[in-house]
Amino acid sequence: MQRFIRVIILLIGIGILLVTVGCPPPPRDVIKDRPVYEPAPSKPGPPPWAPAHGHRAKYRYHYYPTSYVYFDIGRSIYFYYRNGAWQVSASLPTRIYIDVKEHVILDMDTDRPYQFHSDVVKRYPPGQSKKLEKGKGKEKWK
């Protein structure tokens, strides 16, 4: 009796295996609701940190070029580079000095403004604050 049950179970398993392996996939035109992946066209455009037209950034920072410090206006926290890494704090260490009059306003879509620090430094090098006053002094970063 046990041998008979084992044979039945084995036959059922083989049948299931044959059904799943032996079935061809449905024709491509039968699958109508599945989106077809199309790669995005590669065309030149603005860098990834540049703003999208008509887009509002989620975070606003005061950037102090002479000390490489970012201040998040909404969350009242500072981002500064120290000991080989970016630090976040509600206050600055006493050895970091910022001139509150010399800052640039940056709008970004990231909660980590230092992600684009190399681009920000190129755009706003230290000691250029007098030139910034003549322009808008406000940039958007994505």
N, C-alpha and C positions, 0 to 999 in steps of 0.2 A: 504494500500500500504506500509506504514512504517513497519507494522507487517511482511509483506512478505519479505522485505529487511533484517529485523533483523533475521528472520528464515534462510535465505540464508547465511548470514554472520556467523551465529552460526554453520550451517552445514559445511561450508567451514573450519572454525576453528577446529571443531571436526575431520574432514577428515585429515587435516594437522597433528593434534595431533596423530591420529591413525597410520598414515603413518610413522611418525618419531619414535614413541614408538614401533610400531609393527615390524620394520625392524630388523632382526638379524644382528650382525656384520659380515663382510666378513670373510671367512676362513683365518687362519693365513698364509697359503702358497700363498694366492693371493697378500698379501702386500709384494712385493719384494724389493722395494726401501728403505723401512724403516730399519734403522740400529737396530740391536738387542742389547740391553744393556747387557754387561757382566762386572761384577765387576772385578777390577784389582786384580790379584793374590796377596795374602798377603805373602810377603817373606821378610826376613830381609835384610836390606840394609843400606846405609849411612844415617845420619840424614838429615833433610830437608835443612839445611844450608850448607851442604857439596857440593863441586863442581861436576858438571857432567863432565865426561871425554870428552875432546876436546871442551868444551863449553867456550865461552868468556863472561865474566861478563860485565855488562853495566856501573858499577860505580867502581871507584878506590878511596880508602881512605887511609890516613895516620892515624894510630891509635896510640895514645900516652898513654901507659899503666899507667904511674904514675899519670896522671891527668884524665883518662877516657874521653879523647877527641878524636873525629873523625874529620878529615879534608877532605872534598870532593875535590879532585884535579881538576876535570873537572869544577865544579861550583864555586870553591873558597869560600866555606862556612864551618863553624864549627858546630859541634853538641856537646853539653855538657849538663851535668845534673845539674840542679839548681832549688832550691825551690820545690823539689818533682816532677819535670817534665823535659823532654828533651827539650832543647832550640836550636834554629837554628839562627845563626848570621853570618854576614860577618867578624866580629872580635870577639875576646874573651874578656870577662870582665877582668879588670886589676888584679883582685885577682886570676885568673886562670893562672898558669904558665906552659908552656910546654917547654921541651928541644927538639929542632928541630932535634938533632942528635939521639934521642932515640925514634924511631917510628917503626912500623911494617906496611908493605903495605898489605892491604886487598882488594881483588876484590870481589864485591858483585853484585847481581842482584836486589838489592833494593835501593830505594832512602832514606831509613830510616835505617841507619846502626845499630842503637840502638835496633832494633828488635832482634838481636842475641847477645846483649851485655853480657848476662850471659854466653854464650858459649865462647865468645871472651875473657872474663876475666879469665875463666878456662884455656884457651889455652895460654894466655899471661898475667900472673899475674904481678902486679907492681913489679919493682925491678929485673926483669929477663932479661933486655935488653942486658946485657953482653953475656948471653947464646944465645940470638937470633942472635947475630952477627956471630956466628959460623955456623948457619944453613942458609937456603936460605933467610929467613926474608920476605917471600912473601907467602901469603895464598889466596885461592879463597873461597868465601862464596856465597851461593845461597840463 
